[in-house]
Amino acid sequence: MPPGKGFAFVNFDTNEGAKKAMTELNGKECNGNALRFDLAKPKGDGGGDGPVLEDTKGLSSYLDEDNVDRAVKLRGLPFKTTVASILSFVKENSEGLEYLEDKNVVQEVKDGKATGFALLFLKDEEDAEKALDLDHKEIGTRWIGVSAAEMR
């Protein structure tokens, strides 16, 4: 969990233990804040195999005149794709882009689900051109599209 988010996930051995904690600790004070407990909900498909993603704004809202020339848009990503798997895909399929980190990727999320779109921010226009070579490469079981990002 990123520091300072103000939440945590706790796994209990039994449902009874989780319900007891909710009943006894909900509303109690901890470090000046009231505790609030909720039961975790499965991801949209009911799989529950990962954290629910936080919704993002539309991808074009992340672009401005200073970064649009060094950004590429990825589309057609598998819905279970993560930022880590996007980075792994880019690093494995292109030379010179090994410096990329989580902060270089914005994955579009709506209603807690990945939409299959992402932006990749690169060091400069030259690296953005290199990233365009990823177009029609396979990630997971899908062929993705990669194009220059455009402001709307």
C-alpha atoms as one frame of an Amber mdcrd trajectory, in Angstrom:
protein
   0.000   0.000   0.000   1.329   3.459  -0.743   2.112   5.397   2.433  -0.356
   8.014   3.590  -3.430   6.572   1.889  -5.170   6.002   5.217  -6.382   2.471
   4.556  -5.213  -1.111   4.860  -6.384  -4.594   4.022  -6.510  -7.187   6.780
  -7.041 -10.883   6.102  -8.843 -12.949   8.731  -8.786 -16.712   9.070 -12.581
 -16.836   9.352 -15.578 -14.751   8.357 -16.598 -14.715  12.018 -13.303 -13.083
  12.981 -13.776 -10.377  10.349 -17.345  -9.693  11.466 -16.266  -9.546  15.125
 -13.544  -6.997  14.309 -16.049  -4.909  12.367 -18.534  -4.971  15.232 -16.069
  -4.270  18.028 -13.684  -1.821  16.338 -15.827   0.113  13.849 -15.860   3.769
  14.949 -13.090   3.364  17.567 -10.388   6.020  17.561  -6.854   5.306  16.359
  -4.259   8.101  16.141  -7.009  10.705  16.221  -9.078   9.112  13.457 -12.189
   6.975  13.650 -11.678   3.467  12.251 -14.060   2.286   9.558 -14.340  -1.324
   8.522 -15.830  -2.707   5.325 -15.759  -6.191   3.901 -13.690  -6.469   0.740
 -15.657  -6.861  -2.468 -14.543  -8.969  -5.429 -13.429  -7.266  -8.607 -16.066
  -6.596 -11.242 -15.977 -10.092 -12.714 -16.262 -11.679  -9.275 -12.742 -13.090
  -9.552 -11.373 -11.164  -6.589  -7.842 -11.793  -7.841  -6.442  -8.352  -7.149
  -7.159  -4.951  -5.720  -9.929  -2.846  -7.164  -8.306  -0.177  -9.307  -8.899
   3.507  -8.674 -10.772   5.265 -11.484  -8.751   7.625 -13.645  -9.823  10.714
 -15.513  -9.997  10.438 -19.298  -6.524   9.767 -20.681  -6.452  13.026 -22.653
  -6.637  14.933 -19.356  -3.119  13.654 -18.564  -1.726  15.261 -21.718  -0.543
  18.822 -22.174   1.682  20.702 -24.590   4.777  19.786 -22.568   4.290  16.003
 -22.655   2.091  15.103 -25.646   5.082  14.746 -28.002   6.716  12.175 -25.740
   3.593  10.095 -25.034   2.095   7.113 -26.832  -1.329   5.563 -26.439  -1.755
   1.828 -26.032  -5.102   0.287 -26.926  -6.487  -3.229 -26.984  -4.745  -4.247
 -23.756  -6.153  -7.310 -21.996  -8.507  -6.175 -19.219  -6.420  -7.938 -16.566
  -3.292  -6.064 -17.639  -1.463  -4.259 -14.846   0.986  -1.376 -14.952   3.733
  -3.884 -14.078   2.813  -6.132 -17.015   2.737  -3.123 -19.378   6.232  -2.125
 -18.243   7.477  -5.692 -18.608   6.015  -5.892 -22.117   7.654  -2.599 -23.170
  11.047  -3.507 -21.712  11.029  -6.976 -23.314   9.995  -5.736 -26.749  12.044
  -2.581 -27.266  15.616  -1.461 -26.773  16.522   1.686 -24.876  13.314   1.956
 -22.844  14.547   0.004 -19.803  14.443   3.165 -17.638  10.623   3.176 -17.512
   8.911   2.973 -14.116   5.328   2.854 -12.790   5.113   6.647 -12.921   5.550
   6.495 -16.725   2.258   4.616 -17.231  -1.324   5.806 -16.797  -3.783   2.948
 -17.185  -7.358   4.018 -17.884  -9.794   2.697 -15.276 -13.569   3.177 -15.138
 -15.820   1.765 -12.427 -12.829  -0.028 -10.900 -12.042  -1.934 -14.118  -9.252
  -1.486 -16.643 -10.610  -0.324 -20.005  -7.827  -1.695 -22.224  -6.242   1.735
 -22.801  -3.104   3.313 -21.335  -0.674   6.156 -21.871   3.059   5.635 -21.803
   5.194   8.710 -21.085   8.731   8.539 -22.412  11.885  10.604 -21.929  11.676
  12.420 -25.269  10.222  12.347 -28.791  12.948   9.975 -29.969  11.932   7.368
 -27.374   8.271   7.915 -28.276   9.184   7.002 -31.861  10.896   3.824 -30.596
   7.766   2.918 -28.625   5.649   3.118 -31.796   7.459  -0.048 -32.926   5.388
  -1.888 -30.289   2.320  -1.520 -32.520   0.769  -4.900 -33.393   2.899  -6.787
 -30.860   1.295  -9.378 -28.632   0.731  -8.843 -24.918  -0.918 -11.792 -23.247
  -3.301 -13.139 -25.863  -4.024  -9.866 -27.644  -2.365  -7.799 -30.335  -2.219
  -4.201 -29.165  -2.254  -0.939 -31.022   0.276   1.773 -30.232  -0.052   5.281
 -31.642   1.138   8.796 -30.947  -0.898  10.386 -28.177  -3.197  13.245 -29.153
  -4.716  16.004 -27.068  -8.439  16.479 -27.463
